[in-house]
């Protein structure tokens, strides 16, 4: 009889920043990244009133207890907040989805 033993080494999780990660598209990306594994997902969203903040909170609610998700309620125009977020997380990748949905020209 042959016994094969596999030694599993877990890859270190890479940090990825998703701006606008609480919105419709962003929250689906966050869900996929968490399901894929191997990522520490960091979301930055300002929960602007333009898109109902309660909907955005509901989008992320199923994942808030996941230890691989970190949520910052911050605006991407707040350079001091972003500097802290970048310093604290050491990102391997960034996906920029922060935007105002449905903005029409004046």
N, C-alpha and C positions, 0 to 999 in steps of 0.2 A: 504494500500500500504506500502511496506517495502522498505526503501532506505538503501542501503549498501554503505558505504563510505570506500574506501581503502586509507590508508595512506601509501604513497610510501616513503620509506627512501632510499636514494641512498647510496649504499655501498661506502666506501672510495676506490678510485682507488689504486690498488697495482702496484708498479713499477716492470717492467720486463726488463732485459737487453738482447738484442739480438746482439751478436757479429756477424759480417759478414751479418748484416741485409739488406744490399743493394744487395746482390747476388740473384741468382735465387730462391733458397730454402728459404733463409732468408727473402726476400721481400714478399714471399707468406705467411710465418708465421706471419710477421708484419701485413699484410692485414687481416689475420684471427683473430689475437688478437684485432686489432682495431674494427673489425666488431662485435666481441663477446662482447666488452664493459667490463668495470670493470678493465681495464689495462691502465697504463701509460707506453707506449712502448718507450724504449730508445735504439737507434741503435748506435753501434760503428762500423764503417767501415773505412778502410784506402784508399779505392778507388784506389787500386793498379793497375798499368798498365797491369798486367798479364791478367786481365779480364776487358774488355773495360769499363772505368769509366763512359762513357756516357750512356751505357746500364744500369749500376747500378743506375745512377741518374734517368733514365727513370723509372726504377722499383719502385722507391719510390715517384716519382713526384705526383701521384694522392693523396698521403697522407700527403704531406708536410705542408698543411694548417690545418691539424687536430691538435687541441690543445693537444691531448693525445699522440702525437708523438714528440720525441726529437731526433735529429740527431747530432751525433758528428763525425766529420771527424778526426779520430785518429787511431793510430796503437795500437793493444793490447799489444805490447812489450814496449810501452811508459808508464812506471810505474807511473810517475808523473801525466800524463793525466788520467790514470785509477783511481788513488787515488782521484783526483778531481771529476771524474764522479761518483765514488761510494759514496763519501761524499755528493755530491749534490743530490743524487737520492734515497738512502735507499732502495735497491732492495729486493723484496720478492722472486724473482726467476731469474735465469740466464739460457739462452740457448746459448751455444757456437757453432757457425757455421762458425766462421772465419777460412778460409783455402785457400790454393791455389788449384783451380780446375784443374784436369787433370795432376797433377804432376806425372811424370814417374820416376822410379828408374834410377840412373846414368848408 
